[in-house]
């Protein structure tokens, strides 16, 4: 469960200006490669990939994404501003490949390694992980997706965990919105929980060549949990601001 917490903290496809797995409306990729750096500040520790409130303290993260056509790699680092031993101190590296199954349907598997960093560069619990995302776009602005996230695949397989996330996303020119549902099941471990929430953001505000800002709120309710110690049934609202730098080659 603990390693899953780290993976799920990675951001949402609709956490404020997130990385490749979480960008509802990415910057259009020119021919060749696409490079993006996103730095974010949050008013609290909320795991929008996993669907629960992790901390009442402010947090920050940085995300670097490089992709070339359908292949890519991303690096993510999160830090709790006040509590340097909380679960919101970790890093993650993922490789991914997108398979386009027609004009509206795509499937993207991610594989990588997460490092818990509550005490050192890689604490006990650091392990391999995989994410499988299926996305369907009925219109240009609407996206319906499902992500299945499985962690602890190599070093601590006795703690293997599986969480599903479902989202309905809207991406306009500057307005992003989403409705989300999370379910952690008992296939591999005895812990399970269910959460719901929404996101509303004012995004892609140009402030300089290659630089944009985004800001928004995310509300989340954990409505059921079998582990009240680590994932209590509670709610929260997170305010976020992001700065996005597009390092892709000019067209």
Order of alpha helices (4+ residues) and beta strands (2+ residues): alpha-beta-beta-beta-beta-beta-beta-beta-beta-beta-beta-beta-beta-beta-beta
